Amino acid sequence: MPTIVLGGTGYVAGELLRLIAGHPRLELAAILSDSQPGAPVAAAFPHLRGAYPHLKFASIDDIDAIMRATRESALFCAAPHGVAAGIIDRLLKAAENSGTLAHCVDISADFRYTSAGAYEAVYKHAHGAPARLREFTCAIPEHLQKSPTPHVAHPGCFATATLLASVPLLALGLTDTRLFVTGITGSTGSGRKPTAGTHHPQRHSDLYTYGALSHRHVPEVIACAKLATGVEAEFNFVPHSGPFARGIHVTVQASLKKPLSSAQALQALASYYQHCPFVRVGDTAPRVKDVATSNYAHLSAVTNGNSIAVMSALDNLNKGAAGGAVQWMNRLLGFEEITGLTAPAPGWT
């Protein structure tokens, strides 16, 4: 399947390229960079030189032409929020006007909300393509077997980790609807452009919060949890910056509606995710190194009679972004869900 990546030189775009290189059913047709068209992709992603030795970044006009000429295509967008919607709208129009079929999975934030007003309330600017919102559904693959819309928006990495831990609690009616979430993310979650928060001397051997109780992913977590469970829950989220590059660790705590042992909690989680190939439930605390660079998520849980804590670990660039998007694209294209995604974590990142 001819595959197009939007997102230029960003970390998620690079991860998409890595996954596509090993995918037996996807073939890269182009990657967009408006700022560097014609530049070699290997210069931006030296670790991918073996997979793409001669590939160059394409312009939006190049990709527009490819969309019009390709009978069917897969489109991944990892462009920044606020920019993604306009690009996606242009390329989907190109496909529609030429009678070709495009399947889109957006990893930006632009199609995670059902209305332009909800998006604008969080991101403080007008939506770039409000008429397209009805064509996207935002969910992680484990919580929605089939998208009711032709295109999909993948939730953020923190949202993915939080939803994996909390949705079973709400869906099974095990806890109150007030949940408390602590999350720690690696520096790649902040993007490729260096900032004071991601600069290595500042972040190394340190741990600190940011956006406590006001993180912009909370509204999408609430919306996705409601879509998956029918329950509108309250999420009190405190994110942290961790001194590592890849991975997320989240702990969700809530009050139990009735006493539950740790063994019963683990069994409930395992039963809920029994048909989800990338979610593994164990009785030991999940570790970031056991999942980093993979599309797997590890969960565990403990209770003390009245309260429960569910721990979730995953890779922010893979399961929380590019890998989850490929998982969705596999479904949209009718491929087996696990295609191209089963490589285990290396364990010593």
N, C-alpha and C positions, 0 to 999 in steps of 0.2 A: 504494500500500500504506500503510494507516494506520501511523504510526511514532511510537514513544514513546521519550523520552530520560530516563534517570535520571542524576542527577548535579548537579542544581541549577546553581550559578553557577560551577562549575569551568572551567578552561581547556579540558579535553577535551570537556566538554558543550557549550561554546560552539563548538568546532570541529565537533562533530557537527551542531549547528544550521546552521552555515555550509554544510556539505556537503549536508545535506538540502535546504536552500533551493535549491540548484542541481541537485538530482537529479530527473530526469524521471519516476522511477517510485516515489519515496517522498514521502509527504505527512505533515508533522508533525501528530500528533493531540494531543500533550501533552508537557510537560516537567515533571518532578517537582522540587519544592523543599519539603521538609518545614518548613524554617525560614522560607520566604517565600511561602507559598501566597497567590495573589491579587495578588502584586506584578508589575509589568510586566517582561517579559523584557528589553525594550530598556533598562531602567535598569541591569541587570547587564551587558548586552552592547550598548553604544551603536552599535557598528559593524554590528550586525544590525538596526537600527531599520527600514531600508528593506524588509527581508524579513519582519519580524514586528512591524509597527507597533502591533498591538493585542493581541498574545499575552500571556497572564498565566501565571505559574507555577501548576501544579496541585498538589493534595495527594495523598497516597497513596490516600486513599479515592476521589478523583476518578478516578485512573488505574485502580484496581481495578474501578470501574464500567465504564470504557472497555474494559478487557480482556474483561470478561464480555459486553459488548454487541457487540464487533467480531468478525466471522467469522474474520478472519485478520489478524495484526498482526506488525510488526517491533519488537523491543524491544532497545534499546541501553542498556547500563549503564556509566556512568562514575562511579558512586558510590565512596566510599573503601573500601579493603579493610577487612573486618571488619563493614561495614555492608551491602555489596552483596548478600551471599549471602541474608540474611534477606528483603530487599526482593524479590529475584528469585524466591525460593521462594514468597512470598505471591502474586505476580502470576502465576506459572506455575500455581499451584494454582487461582487464579481462572479462568484460561483453561480448565484441565482440567475443573473442576467445571461450567462452563457449556457445555462441548462446543465451544469455539472453539480455533483453532490459533494458537500464538505461536511465533515464531522469535527466539531470543535470542543476541546476541553480547555477552559481558561483557568490558570493558576493565579492570576492577579486577583484583586478584590472587586473588580468592576461588575461582576455578575453574581455576586454572592447574596444580593438582596432582591426582594420581589418588587420593590418600587424604587423609583428615582429619589423620592423623598427620604426613604430609609437610608439609602446610600449617602445622600447629601448630608444627612444629620451626623453621620460618622466622619466622613472625609472632607466636609466643608467646602465642596465645590460641585458644580453641576455635573450630572452624569453625561458621559460622552455619546451614549446611544440608548436612550430610555426605551425606545420601541422594541429593542432586542431583548429586554429583560424577561419577557414572557417566554422566550425560546430557551432559557437556561434554568436548570434546577441545581441548587447547591446542596451537596451531601457528600459524605465519604462512602465508598462502595459497600462497606460492611453494614450500613444502616439503610440502604435503599437498593433493592435487588435490581430494579430497572428504572431508568430515568423516564419520566412521563413527557419530557421535552427532547427535542433533537440534539441539544447541546448541554454540556455540564459545566458547572463552576465548582472547582475543588476548594474546600475550606483551607484556611491557613494552617501552618504546622502546629502552632500551639492549640488551635481549635481541634485539629485531628486528634492529638494526644488526649485532650480533655474530653472530647466526645466519646472516644473509645472507652475511657474509664467510667464515665458518668451515665451514658445512655442506658446500659443494662440496669442500673439502679433505679432509674425513672421508669423504664419500660416494664420492669417486673414489680414495681410498687414497693421496693424494699426500703426506701428512705423518704425523708421529708424532701420537699422540693427546694430547699435552701442548701446549696452546696458551696463548699469552700475549697478553692483550688490554689495550689502552689506549683509553679512551673519554673524550670531552669533550662535555658537554651544555649546552644553553642554560638560562636561568633558568626558563623556563616548565615545565621538567621537574620542578621542585620544588613545583608547585602555586601556587594563587592567594594563599594566606595568606602574608603576609610573614614571613620568618624572618631570622636573622642571616646565613644563607648566601645568601639571595636578595635581600636589601635592596640597592638599586642602588648606594649609596655604598660598600658593602662589596665588591660583586662587580665593579663597573666597572673596566676596565683591570687585571684580576687573573686569576690562574689558580692553582687549588689542587686537591689531591686530597681525597677523602673516602671512607670505607669501603674503603680499599685492601685487597685480597685477602679482603674479608669482605662484599661487597655482596650484598644479599638476592636479587638477580636471578640470581645464579650457579646456584643449584639448578634454576631453571626453564630456563636455557640448557642445562644438562646434560641435562635430561629431554627438551626439545624436539629437541636435536641427536640424541639416541638414537632418538627416534620417527622422525626423518627419515632416519637413516643406519643404525641398528642398532648404532652404535658409542657406547660410554660413554667420553667424553673428559674430560680435566681442563682446566678453564679457570681461568687465573690472571688475575684482572681488577682493574685499577686505574682507577677512574672519576675524572674531573676536572670541576669546575665552571668553565664558560667565561663570558667577559664579553659574551655575546650572548643574545638572548631565545629564538630558535627554532633548532632544529637539533641534530644529533648527528654527530660524526665519530669513527669507531672504526678502530683499526689492530689487526689480528690477525697475530701472528707465530708461526711454527712451523718445525721442522726438516723438510726434505724427505727422503723415503725414498730417492729417487734424484735425481740432478741434473736440473734443469729450467730452461730459459731463461725470461726474463720474457715473451717472445712466446708460448711454449708455455703458460705459466700463464694469460695473458690469454685464449688460445684455449679453455683448459679451462673457465674461468669463463663465457665467452660461450656455449659449447656447453651448459653446465649450465643456464643461464638463458634459452636461446633462445626458449622458449615463455612467458616471464614478461614481460608487457607493461610492468611498472613497474620492472624492473631493467635498468639500462644499464651495460654494461662498456666502459671506455675505457682508452686508454694514457696518459692524463694524470691527475694526482692529482685526486680528486673534491673539490669545494668545497661547503661548506654553503650558500652563497648561490645555488648553481645548483639546489638542491632545496628550500630553505626554503619552506614553505606548500604544497608539492605532495605528491602521493602517489608520487613517483618516488624511487628509490634509485640512487645512482651508485657503482660499484665500480671499483677498479683494483688492479693487483698488480705487484710487482717481486721478482726473486730475485737471489741472488748465488752460485748454484750449490748451496749446502747449505741455505740458509734461504729462506723466502718471507714477504713481508709483503703482506697484503691490506687495502686501505683501503676503508671504507664510509662514505658520507654520506647522511643522510636527515633529514626533518623529524620531530621527536619528537612533535608533536601530530597530524600528518596520517598519514604512512606508519607511524609508530611507535605510533599509537593510533587516532584516529577514522577516518582513511582506510583503514587496514588492516581495521578493523571493518566499514566499509561494503563493502569488497572482499569480505569473508566473507559479509556479508548478501546481496550480489548473488548469490553462489553459492547460498546457502540458499534464496533465493526463485526461482531459475532464471533470473535476469537475466544479461545479458552482464557478465562480470567487471569491465570497465572503465567501466560505466555511472556517470556522474556524477563521475568521478575523473580525467579526462584533462587538466584545466587545468594548464598549465605553471607553473613557478615564476616569479615576477615578476623575479627577478634582482638587485633593488636593495633588498632588505629591510633 
